[in-house]
Amino acid sequence: MASPGIPSPEEKTAKRIKNAGELLVALLVAWKTNLLFIFGIWFCWHERFWRDPLYRFTCPLLLFLTSLPMLDRLGFSFVPFLRRLRGIGRRR
């Protein structure tokens, strides 16, 4: 007997496969940005960015900026997070 609010295991599996497919398509569409992201990780590690104050700021910023096209393709939005933060700030 299935409950109306709980998805079946088949539905969960289908959703997981769909999400994996969307991730693969997003990786293929944004391949140039992904190569830049991988190169950025390698460069920051090779240059040991934690020793230089300029690299400590720019490396995480560049890695974040190169991840934005992938997040956009997957439909991720920072708006709810920012609204929640803004709401927390108003309560004080």
Buried (B, 14 or more C-beta within 10 A) or exposed (E): EEEEEEEEEEEEEEEEEEEEEEEEEBBEEBEEBBEBBEEBBEEBEEEEBEEEEEBEEBBEEBBEEBBEBBBEBEEEEEEEEEEEEEEEEEEE
